[in-house]
Amino acid sequence: MDLILKATLGAAVVVILAALAKTKNYYIAGLVPLFPTFALIAHYIVGKGRSLEDLKTTIVFGMWSIIPYFIYLATLYVMVDRMRLEASLAVAAVAWLMAATVLVSVWVHFQN
């Protein structure tokens, strides 16, 4: 039952995105995926299971995680003029992965 609920929620988000993409305010479709659903879950789990300092560390790391997302968006913005959409999305996803890897590596280095 839990899996059905999650799938239904995911499908609802896709329907909302598709509907927003067809409106005059189509750009709002870029905001919907940024609702902090998973952040809320992660912060609740860390906040209930670990110390307040651990929660604050998780929050600060989340703030830094905006950088890989920005790199994804900047890469996609540049690539859509140069490649097919699917290839642009793939290149942007790889850019995000590389930036996220650097972020985690730097974070681990300075946390130790």
C-alpha positions, 0 to 999 in steps of 0.5 A, a space after each residue: 500500500 505504501 508503494 502505491 501511495 508513493 507512486 500515486 504521489 509521483 504521478 500527481 507531481 508529473 501531472 502538475 508539471 505537465 499542466 503547468 508546462 502548458 500554461 502561460 506561466 510555464 516556467 513555474 514548472 521549474 519550481 515544483 520539483 524544488 519543493 523540499 519533499 525529500 529534505 523534509 523527510 531527511 531533516 526529520 529522520 536526522 533530527 529524530 535520530 541524531 544530535 542537534 549538531 548533526 541536524 545543523 550539519 545536514 542543513 549546512 550541507 544542504 545549502 552547499 548542495 545548491 551548487 551542483 544543482 546550479 551547475 546542472 541548470 547552467 550547463 543545461 542552459 548552455 547545451 540546449 542551444 548546441 545539442 538535442 534536448 535529450 543529449 543536453 539533459 544527459 550532459 547536464 546530469 553528468 555535470 551535476 554528478 561531477 559537481 556533487 562528487 567534488 562537493 562530497 569530496 571537499 566536504 569529507 576532506 574538511 570534516 575530518 
